[in-house]
Amino acid sequence: MSQYPQSTYDEIIHNMAAEIYYSLYQKDKDLDYFQKAQKEYQYLLAKYPFSPLAERTELFLGYSSLERDDGISGLQSFQRFLEKYPDSKYKDEVRRAIAAVYLLLEKYDDASRVYKELSAGAKDRAISSEAVYRLGDVSFAQRDYDQAIELYQKALKSIPEMSDHFPNGLYNLAESYFWRGDYRLSLDTFIRFLKSFPTHDHSGYALTRIGEIMEIMGVDQSRVMGAYLECFFRFHGNPGAGVARVRMLSRQMKGMKSKELKKSVEEMKEISVRSELPRMDEFMNLMVADGLHHRGEYEEALRYLVSYFQKHPTSSSLPFFHKRILKNIADQLADMVEKENYMDVLSKFSQYSATWLKNPDRMDIPYFLGRAYEQAGVFAEAGKIYSELLKELEKIRGTREEKERRVNEHLPSFDELNLRLSSISLMARDVSAALRFLEKIKDSPSLNSGLQIELVGNLAKVAEETGQPKQAIQYLLKLIESWKESPEQLAPVYLRLAEMQIKNKQWPEAEFSLDKIGEFKKQGVPIADPIWVSSLENRGNV
């Protein structure tokens, strides 16, 4: 063309060059070809502004930029198009594209405005219907799940016949329910999505999410694994299948031997490397840590989480990793408290007091410290922690925050805290305080068996200390009657009853209570060594 700059074929040749460059870009994904194509089209628009192809060229520049997520260039092209061709038959399509660009650029108010205008005034019913559905997308992108649910429900109700054309409506509605915590509704909507769009690219993600929801809802693990397996084999080439496979391996890690565990972790890493999904490496590390956590390998799980946290100091997911690290530590502390390894709990607090356990946004962390102090005999410190926690829980009683914390943390109930405070008061020989805390316990049947035994023991102790030995014995007899079908729980109760009967010189009754412990032993009922030894020692007092 340099030899014939005034050629009558100039426009044709430059159009052909642009088409060739763009075809090469589509084939090789070489950005240089895309830029050359754009340059050719821009040349054509500048030199031939009134060409019959100018309108098509302007549209091409806008849509090709939008396809590459270049929102600024796309917006400029589309706005320029509307200025040049205000009466174009493509006007509504371009306005729809502008709304999509606004959404891409996170200009949510502008996106909503354009979609509302299209829903009310677009000549093409398909475009106006799509705009109604896309309004939900705007709220969903802002993570305003309540508003998104309202808008998607409105779209599905007002234009139900178009639901099969807009899978975003069902899928994002299901996701909105999920993030709002409405798991049953989310599950039902994901199932509806799968039935309506069985071959959609997001079907693999939907089936994976179904498995996750069933896991959250406490569905039998075989059914959860079934969902992940179906996703992996049914949508094998789909990125969602990789997510399902990683989750499946994570859940199976608990029962794996060392060699199998190593192989599974390697496979999870390979899936992460191959996956096109963003942040797949983060997800993989979380799932490996979760698997190790379920194996009881808390330290190794913590190492995975902390290592990722330290290697990616600029990641936007660090707050989430911080929460997972805290959860890992909290679960480990809960396990230690349950096993009464209070020295390990105190050691862990010492280890992380200046880092992860410094001002933690969890209420159960101080509770574990209180339990450790109580088990160690430091009752005053334990009492301070329990009292402070009781005040904090009262502030959020009945709120959504309390519900969320009780799901995600190892929080004691109000009755449990009052029981703990009553036990500490008795150790401090403050019977009136113990009685005050015991009277605040409203739902004793909700306490587990061990705590119910402790509760009755405390009630009996208070009755005994206040000169009501018969009342104390009645508490224990009532507990025995209600648990007569659970002999494994009754040995410590019979021991406590025998001790009180001996103290009140009720020798035959005491002998009967001790005989019951002996019968349990002969029947093979597990009895803790201290209980058995104490029962033998008390026989000498009968």
C-alpha positions as CSV (number, residue, x, y, z in Angstrom):
1,M,0.0,0.0,0.0
2,S,3.0,2.3,0.5
3,Q,3.5,2.2,-3.3
4,Y,-0.2,3.1,-4.0
5,P,-1.4,5.3,-1.1
6,Q,-4.3,6.6,-3.2
7,S,-5.4,3.2,-4.5
8,T,-9.2,2.7,-4.8
9,Y,-8.6,-0.6,-3.1
10,D,-7.2,1.0,0.1
11,E,-10.3,0.4,2.2
12,I,-10.7,-3.2,1.0
13,I,-7.0,-4.1,1.7
14,H,-7.0,-2.5,5.1
15,N,-10.2,-4.3,6.0
16,M,-8.6,-7.6,4.8
17,A,-5.4,-6.9,6.8
18,A,-7.5,-6.2,10.0
19,E,-9.4,-9.4,9.5
20,I,-6.2,-11.4,9.0
21,Y,-4.5,-9.9,12.1
22,Y,-7.6,-10.6,14.2
23,S,-7.8,-14.1,13.0
24,L,-4.1,-14.6,13.9
25,Y,-4.8,-13.2,17.3
26,Q,-7.7,-15.6,17.9
27,K,-5.4,-18.5,16.8
28,D,-2.2,-17.6,18.6
29,K,-3.5,-15.3,21.4
30,D,-0.6,-13.0,20.5
31,L,-1.5,-9.5,21.7
32,D,0.7,-7.9,19.0
33,Y,-1.8,-9.2,16.3
34,F,-4.7,-7.8,18.3
35,Q,-3.1,-4.4,18.4
36,K,-2.3,-4.4,14.7
37,A,-5.9,-5.3,14.0
38,Q,-7.1,-2.4,16.1
39,K,-4.7,-0.1,14.4
40,E,-6.1,-1.1,11.0
41,Y,-9.7,-0.5,12.1
42,Q,-8.9,2.8,13.7
43,Y,-7.2,3.9,10.4
44,L,-10.4,2.9,8.5
45,L,-12.6,4.8,10.9
46,A,-10.5,7.9,10.6
47,K,-10.1,7.8,6.8
48,Y,-13.6,6.4,5.9
49,P,-16.0,7.7,8.5
50,F,-19.0,7.4,6.2
51,S,-18.2,4.0,4.9
52,P,-21.0,1.4,5.0
53,L,-18.6,-0.7,7.1
54,A,-17.9,2.1,9.7
55,E,-20.8,1.1,11.9
56,R,-19.7,-2.5,11.9
57,T,-16.1,-1.5,12.6
58,E,-17.0,0.7,15.6
59,L,-19.0,-2.2,17.0
60,F,-16.1,-4.6,16.4
61,L,-13.7,-2.4,18.4
62,G,-16.1,-2.2,21.3
63,Y,-16.9,-5.9,21.5
64,S,-13.4,-7.1,20.9
65,S,-12.2,-4.8,23.8
66,L,-15.0,-6.1,26.0
67,E,-14.1,-9.7,25.1
68,R,-10.6,-9.0,26.5
69,D,-12.0,-7.4,29.6
70,D,-10.6,-4.0,28.5
71,G,-13.5,-2.0,29.9
72,I,-12.1,1.5,29.3
73,S,-11.5,0.9,25.6
74,G,-14.8,-0.9,25.2
75,L,-16.7,1.9,26.9
76,Q,-15.1,4.6,24.8
77,S,-15.9,2.7,21.6
78,F,-19.6,2.1,22.6
79,Q,-20.1,5.6,23.7
80,R,-18.6,6.9,20.5
81,F,-20.9,4.6,18.5
82,L,-24.0,6.0,20.2
83,E,-22.9,9.5,19.5
84,K,-22.4,8.7,15.8
85,Y,-25.4,6.4,15.4
86,P,-28.1,7.5,17.8
87,D,-30.8,5.9,15.8
88,S,-28.9,2.6,15.0
89,K,-30.9,-0.6,15.1
90,Y,-28.1,-1.9,17.3
91,K,-28.7,0.9,19.9
92,D,-30.1,-1.4,22.6
93,E,-27.4,-4.1,22.0
94,V,-24.8,-1.4,22.5
95,R,-26.5,-0.1,25.7
96,R,-26.6,-3.6,27.0
97,A,-22.8,-3.9,26.3
98,I,-22.2,-0.6,28.1
99,A,-24.0,-1.9,31.2
100,A,-21.8,-5.0,31.0
101,V,-18.7,-2.7,30.8
102,Y,-19.9,-0.7,33.8
103,L,-20.3,-4.0,35.7
104,L,-16.8,-5.0,34.7
105,L,-15.4,-1.6,35.9
106,E,-17.4,-1.9,39.2
107,K,-19.5,1.1,38.4
108,Y,-22.5,-0.5,39.9
109,D,-24.9,2.4,40.0
110,D,-24.3,3.1,36.3
111,A,-24.8,-0.5,35.5
112,S,-28.1,-0.7,37.4
113,R,-29.3,2.5,35.7
114,V,-28.7,1.2,32.2
115,Y,-30.2,-2.2,33.0
116,K,-33.3,-0.5,34.4
117,E,-33.6,1.7,31.3
118,L,-33.3,-1.4,29.1
119,S,-35.8,-3.4,31.1
120,A,-38.4,-0.6,30.7
121,G,-37.7,0.6,27.2
122,A,-35.8,-1.9,25.0
123,K,-37.6,-2.7,21.8
124,D,-36.3,-6.2,21.7
125,R,-38.1,-8.3,24.4
126,A,-35.1,-10.6,24.7
127,I,-32.9,-7.6,25.7
128,S,-35.4,-6.1,28.1
129,S,-35.9,-9.6,29.7
130,E,-32.1,-10.1,30.0
131,A,-31.8,-6.7,31.7
132,V,-34.3,-7.8,34.4
133,Y,-32.1,-10.8,35.1
134,R,-28.9,-8.8,35.0
135,L,-30.0,-6.4,37.7
136,G,-29.5,-9.3,40.1
137,D,-26.0,-9.7,38.7
138,V,-25.2,-6.2,39.8
139,S,-26.2,-6.8,43.4
140,F,-24.5,-10.2,43.4
141,A,-21.2,-8.6,42.2
142,Q,-21.5,-6.1,45.2
143,R,-22.1,-9.1,47.5
144,D,-25.4,-7.6,48.5
145,Y,-26.9,-11.1,48.7
146,D,-30.3,-10.0,50.2
147,Q,-30.9,-7.6,47.3
148,A,-29.6,-10.1,44.7
149,I,-32.0,-12.7,46.0
150,E,-34.9,-10.3,45.8
151,L,-34.0,-9.3,42.2
152,Y,-33.5,-12.8,41.0
153,Q,-36.7,-14.0,42.5
154,K,-38.5,-11.1,40.9
155,A,-37.0,-11.9,37.5
156,L,-37.9,-15.6,37.8
157,K,-41.4,-14.8,38.9
158,S,-42.2,-12.0,36.4
159,I,-40.5,-13.7,33.3
160,P,-40.4,-17.4,34.1
161,E,-40.4,-18.4,30.5
162,M,-37.0,-16.8,30.0
163,S,-35.3,-18.6,32.9
164,D,-33.9,-21.2,30.6
165,H,-32.1,-18.5,28.6
166,F,-30.3,-16.9,31.6
167,P,-28.5,-19.5,33.7
168,N,-27.0,-16.7,35.8
169,G,-30.4,-16.2,37.4
170,L,-30.5,-19.7,39.0
171,Y,-26.8,-20.1,39.6
172,N,-26.2,-16.8,41.3
173,L,-29.5,-17.1,43.3
174,A,-28.2,-20.4,44.6
175,E,-24.8,-18.8,45.4
176,S,-26.6,-15.9,47.2
177,Y,-28.5,-18.2,49.4
178,F,-25.3,-20.1,50.2
179,W,-23.4,-17.0,51.3
180,R,-26.4,-15.8,53.3
181,G,-26.4,-19.1,55.1
182,D,-29.7,-20.4,53.7
183,Y,-28.2,-23.8,52.9
184,R,-31.5,-25.7,52.3
185,L,-32.7,-23.1,49.7
186,S,-29.2,-23.0,48.2
187,L,-29.2,-26.8,47.8
188,D,-32.6,-26.8,46.2
189,T,-31.7,-24.0,43.8
190,F,-28.4,-25.7,42.7
191,I,-30.3,-28.9,42.0
192,R,-32.8,-26.9,39.9
193,F,-29.9,-25.3,38.1
194,L,-28.4,-28.7,37.3
195,K,-31.7,-30.0,36.0
196,S,-32.2,-27.0,33.8
197,F,-28.6,-26.7,32.5
198,P,-27.0,-30.2,32.8
199,T,-24.2,-29.3,30.3
200,H,-23.5,-25.8,31.3
201,D,-19.9,-24.8,32.1
202,H,-20.8,-24.0,35.7
203,S,-22.6,-27.4,36.3
204,G,-19.3,-28.8,37.6
205,Y,-19.1,-26.0,40.2
206,A,-22.8,-26.4,41.0
207,L,-22.3,-30.1,41.8
208,T,-19.2,-29.4,43.9
209,R,-21.2,-26.8,45.8
210,I,-23.9,-29.3,46.4
211,G,-21.4,-31.6,48.1
212,E,-20.1,-28.7,50.2
213,I,-23.6,-27.8,51.3
214,M,-24.4,-31.4,52.3
215,E,-21.2,-31.4,54.2
216,I,-22.2,-28.3,56.1
217,M,-25.7,-29.7,56.8
218,G,-24.2,-32.8,58.3
219,V,-25.4,-35.2,55.6
220,D,-23.8,-38.7,55.7
221,Q,-20.3,-38.6,54.4
222,S,-21.0,-41.3,51.8
223,R,-23.5,-39.0,50.1
224,V,-21.1,-36.0,50.2
225,M,-18.4,-38.1,48.6
226,G,-20.9,-39.3,46.1
227,A,-21.5,-35.7,45.0
228,Y,-17.8,-35.1,44.6
229,L,-17.3,-38.4,42.7
230,E,-20.1,-37.6,40.3
231,C,-18.7,-34.2,39.6
232,F,-15.2,-35.6,39.0
233,F,-16.3,-38.2,36.5
234,R,-19.4,-36.4,35.0
235,F,-17.6,-33.1,34.4
236,H,-14.0,-34.4,34.1
237,G,-12.8,-31.7,31.8
238,N,-14.5,-28.9,33.8
239,P,-12.4,-26.9,36.2
240,G,-15.1,-27.6,38.8
241,A,-14.2,-31.3,38.6
242,G,-10.7,-30.4,39.8
243,V,-12.2,-28.5,42.8
244,A,-14.4,-31.6,43.6
245,R,-11.4,-33.9,43.3
246,V,-9.3,-31.7,45.7
247,R,-12.2,-31.7,48.2
248,M,-12.7,-35.4,47.9
249,L,-9.0,-36.2,48.5
250,S,-9.0,-33.8,51.5
251,R,-12.0,-35.6,53.1
252,Q,-10.3,-39.0,52.5
253,M,-7.0,-38.0,54.1
254,K,-8.2,-38.9,57.6
255,G,-8.1,-42.6,56.8
256,M,-5.0,-42.6,54.6
257,K,-1.7,-44.3,55.3
258,S,1.5,-42.2,55.0
259,K,2.3,-43.3,51.5
260,E,-1.2,-42.8,50.2
261,L,-1.3,-39.4,52.0
262,K,1.9,-38.2,50.2
263,K,0.5,-39.3,46.8
264,S,-2.8,-37.5,47.4
265,V,-1.1,-34.3,48.4
266,E,1.0,-34.5,45.2
267,E,-2.1,-35.0,43.1
268,M,-3.8,-32.0,44.8
269,K,-0.7,-29.9,43.9
270,E,-0.8,-31.1,40.3
271,I,-4.5,-30.2,40.0
272,S,-3.7,-26.7,41.4
273,V,-0.9,-26.2,38.8
274,R,-3.0,-27.3,35.9
275,S,-6.2,-25.4,36.9
276,E,-7.2,-22.3,35.1
277,L,-9.1,-21.1,38.1
278,P,-7.8,-18.0,40.0
279,R,-6.5,-18.6,43.5
280,M,-6.5,-22.4,43.1
281,D,-3.2,-22.6,44.9
282,E,-4.8,-20.9,47.9
283,F,-7.7,-23.4,47.8
284,M,-5.3,-26.4,47.5
285,N,-3.3,-25.3,50.5
286,L,-6.5,-24.8,52.5
287,M,-7.8,-28.3,51.6
288,V,-4.4,-30.0,52.4
289,A,-4.5,-28.2,55.8
290,D,-8.1,-29.3,56.3
291,G,-7.2,-32.9,55.5
292,L,-4.3,-32.9,58.0
293,H,-6.6,-31.2,60.5
294,H,-9.1,-34.0,60.2
295,R,-6.3,-36.5,60.8
296,G,-5.5,-34.7,64.1
297,E,-2.2,-33.5,62.7
298,Y,-2.8,-30.0,63.9
299,E,0.8,-28.8,63.8
300,E,1.4,-30.0,60.3
301,A,-1.9,-28.4,59.2
302,L,-0.8,-25.2,60.9
303,R,2.5,-25.3,59.1
304,Y,0.8,-25.4,55.7
305,L,-1.4,-22.4,56.6
306,V,1.3,-20.3,58.2
307,S,3.7,-21.1,55.3
308,Y,1.3,-19.8,52.7
309,F,0.5,-16.8,54.9
310,Q,4.1,-15.8,55.1
311,K,4.9,-16.5,51.4
312,H,2.1,-14.3,50.1
313,P,2.2,-11.2,52.3
314,T,0.2,-9.1,49.7
315,S,-2.6,-11.6,49.0
316,S,-6.1,-10.2,49.5
317,S,-7.0,-13.6,51.1
318,L,-4.7,-13.1,54.1
319,P,-7.6,-12.2,56.5
320,F,-9.3,-15.5,55.5
321,F,-6.1,-17.4,56.1
322,H,-5.7,-15.7,59.4
323,K,-9.1,-16.9,60.4
324,R,-8.3,-20.5,59.3
325,I,-5.1,-20.4,61.3
326,L,-7.0,-19.3,64.4
327,K,-9.6,-22.0,63.8
328,N,-6.8,-24.6,63.6
329,I,-5.3,-23.4,66.9
330,A,-8.8,-23.2,68.5
331,D,-9.6,-26.8,67.5
332,Q,-6.3,-28.0,68.8
333,L,-7.0,-26.2,72.1
334,A,-10.4,-27.7,72.3
335,D,-8.9,-31.2,71.9
336,M,-6.4,-30.5,74.6
337,V,-9.0,-29.2,77.0
338,E,-11.2,-32.2,76.4
339,K,-8.3,-34.5,77.3
340,E,-7.5,-32.2,80.3
341,N,-4.0,-31.5,79.0
342,Y,-4.0,-28.1,80.6
343,M,-0.2,-27.7,80.5
344,D,-0.3,-28.1,76.8
345,V,-3.0,-25.5,76.5
346,L,-1.0,-23.0,78.6
347,S,2.1,-23.8,76.6
348,K,0.3,-23.1,73.3
349,F,-0.9,-19.8,74.7
350,S,2.6,-18.9,75.6
351,Q,3.9,-19.9,72.1
352,Y,1.3,-17.8,70.2
353,S,0.4,-15.0,72.7
354,A,2.4,-12.4,70.7
355,T,1.3,-13.6,67.3
356,W,-1.8,-15.5,66.4
357,L,-3.5,-15.4,69.8
358,K,-2.9,-11.6,70.2
359,N,-6.4,-10.0,70.3
360,P,-8.1,-12.9,68.5
361,D,-11.6,-12.2,67.1
362,R,-12.9,-15.4,68.7
363,M,-14.7,-15.8,72.0
364,D,-13.7,-19.4,72.5
365,I,-10.0,-18.7,72.7
366,P,-10.2,-17.1,76.2
367,Y,-12.6,-19.8,77.2
368,F,-10.0,-22.5,76.6
369,L,-7.5,-20.5,78.7
370,G,-10.1,-20.3,81.5
371,R,-10.6,-24.1,81.3
372,A,-6.9,-24.6,81.5
373,Y,-6.6,-22.4,84.5
374,E,-9.5,-24.2,86.2
375,Q,-7.9,-27.6,85.5
376,A,-4.6,-26.3,86.9
377,G,-6.4,-25.1,90.1
378,V,-6.0,-21.4,89.3
379,F,-9.6,-20.8,90.1
380,A,-9.6,-17.0,90.5
381,E,-8.2,-16.4,87.0
382,A,-10.6,-18.9,85.5
383,G,-13.5,-17.2,87.2
384,K,-12.5,-13.8,85.8
385,I,-12.4,-15.2,82.3
386,Y,-15.8,-17.0,82.6
387,S,-17.5,-13.9,84.1
388,E,-16.1,-11.7,81.3
389,L,-17.2,-14.2,78.6
390,L,-20.6,-14.4,80.1
391,K,-21.0,-10.6,79.8
392,E,-19.8,-10.6,76.2
393,L,-22.2,-13.4,75.3
394,E,-25.1,-11.5,76.9
395,K,-24.4,-8.6,74.6
396,I,-25.0,-10.7,71.5
397,R,-27.6,-13.1,72.9
398,G,-30.3,-13.8,70.2
399,T,-28.4,-12.0,67.4
400,R,-27.2,-13.3,64.1
401,E,-23.6,-12.8,65.4
402,E,-24.3,-15.3,68.2
403,K,-25.7,-17.8,65.8
404,E,-22.7,-17.5,63.5
405,R,-20.2,-17.7,66.4
406,R,-21.9,-20.8,67.8
407,V,-21.5,-22.5,64.4
408,N,-17.9,-21.5,63.9
409,E,-16.5,-21.5,67.4
410,H,-16.5,-23.9,70.4
411,L,-18.6,-21.6,72.5
412,P,-20.1,-22.8,75.8
413,S,-23.8,-22.3,76.4
414,F,-24.9,-19.9,79.1
415,D,-25.8,-22.9,81.3
416,E,-22.3,-24.3,80.8
417,L,-20.7,-21.1,81.9
418,N,-22.9,-20.8,85.0
419,L,-22.0,-24.4,85.8
420,R,-18.3,-23.6,85.5
421,L,-18.7,-20.6,87.8
422,S,-20.7,-22.7,90.3
423,S,-17.9,-25.3,90.4
424,I,-15.3,-22.6,90.9
425,S,-17.4,-21.0,93.7
426,L,-17.6,-24.4,95.4
427,M,-13.8,-24.8,95.2
428,A,-13.5,-21.4,96.8
429,R,-16.1,-22.5,99.5
430,D,-18.5,-19.7,98.4
431,V,-21.7,-21.7,98.7
432,S,-24.0,-18.7,98.2
433,A,-22.3,-17.8,94.9
434,A,-22.4,-21.4,93.8
435,L,-26.2,-21.5,94.5
436,R,-26.7,-18.2,92.7
437,F,-25.0,-19.6,89.5
438,L,-26.9,-22.9,89.8
439,E,-30.2,-21.1,89.9
440,K,-29.4,-19.4,86.6
441,I,-29.2,-22.8,84.8
442,K,-32.4,-23.0,82.8
443,D,-32.1,-26.0,80.5
444,S,-30.1,-28.7,82.3
445,P,-31.3,-31.5,80.0
446,S,-29.4,-29.9,77.1
447,L,-26.1,-30.4,79.0
448,N,-24.1,-33.5,78.0
449,S,-23.9,-36.4,80.4
450,G,-20.7,-35.4,82.0
451,L,-21.9,-31.9,82.7
452,Q,-25.2,-33.2,84.1
453,I,-23.3,-35.3,86.6
454,E,-21.3,-32.3,87.5
455,L,-24.5,-30.2,87.9
456,V,-26.1,-32.8,90.2
457,G,-22.9,-33.1,92.1
458,N,-22.8,-29.3,92.6
459,L,-26.5,-29.2,93.6
460,A,-25.9,-32.0,96.1
461,K,-22.8,-30.2,97.5
462,V,-24.8,-27.0,98.0
463,A,-27.6,-28.9,99.7
464,E,-25.1,-30.7,101.9
465,E,-23.3,-27.5,102.8
466,T,-26.6,-25.7,103.6
467,G,-27.6,-28.5,106.0
468,Q,-29.9,-30.4,103.6
469,P,-28.3,-33.9,103.3
470,K,-31.6,-35.6,102.4
471,Q,-32.1,-33.2,99.6
472,A,-28.6,-33.8,98.4
473,I,-29.1,-37.5,98.3
474,Q,-32.5,-37.0,96.5
475,Y,-30.7,-35.1,93.7
476,L,-28.4,-38.1,93.1
477,L,-31.2,-40.7,93.3
478,K,-33.2,-38.7,90.7
479,L,-30.2,-38.6,88.3
480,I,-29.7,-42.4,88.7
481,E,-33.3,-43.0,87.9
482,S,-33.2,-40.9,84.8
483,W,-30.0,-42.6,83.6
484,K,-30.7,-46.2,84.6
485,E,-30.4,-47.3,81.0
486,S,-26.8,-45.8,80.8
487,P,-24.7,-47.7,83.3
488,E,-21.5,-46.3,81.9
489,Q,-22.5,-42.9,83.2
490,L,-23.6,-43.9,86.6
491,A,-20.4,-45.2,88.4
492,P,-19.3,-41.7,89.5
493,V,-22.9,-40.8,90.6
494,Y,-23.1,-44.0,92.7
495,L,-19.7,-43.2,94.2
496,R,-20.8,-39.7,95.2
497,L,-24.0,-41.1,96.6
498,A,-22.1,-43.7,98.6
499,E,-19.9,-41.0,100.1
500,M,-22.9,-38.9,101.2
501,Q,-24.6,-42.0,102.6
502,I,-21.5,-42.9,104.6
503,K,-21.3,-39.3,105.9
504,N,-24.9,-39.6,107.0
505,K,-24.3,-43.1,108.5
506,Q,-26.7,-44.8,106.0
507,W,-24.6,-47.9,106.0
508,P,-26.9,-50.3,104.1
509,E,-27.7,-47.7,101.5
510,A,-24.0,-46.9,101.0
511,E,-23.1,-50.6,100.7
512,F,-25.8,-51.0,98.0
513,S,-24.4,-48.0,96.1
514,L,-20.8,-49.4,96.2
515,D,-22.1,-52.9,95.2
516,K,-23.7,-51.3,92.1
517,I,-20.2,-50.1,91.0
518,G,-18.9,-53.6,91.6
519,E,-21.7,-55.0,89.4
520,F,-20.8,-52.6,86.6
521,K,-17.2,-53.7,86.8
522,K,-18.2,-57.4,86.5
523,Q,-20.5,-56.5,83.5
524,G,-17.6,-55.0,81.7
525,V,-18.8,-51.4,82.0
526,P,-15.8,-49.1,81.6
527,I,-15.0,-47.4,84.9
528,A,-12.3,-44.9,85.3
529,D,-9.5,-46.1,87.6
530,P,-9.9,-43.2,90.2
531,I,-13.6,-44.1,90.5
532,W,-12.8,-47.8,91.0
533,V,-10.1,-47.1,93.5
534,S,-12.2,-44.7,95.5
535,S,-15.1,-47.2,95.6
536,L,-12.7,-49.8,97.1
537,E,-11.4,-47.3,99.7
538,N,-15.0,-46.4,100.7
539,R,-15.8,-50.0,101.3
540,G,-13.5,-49.9,104.3
541,N,-15.7,-47.1,105.7
542,V,-19.0,-49.1,105.5
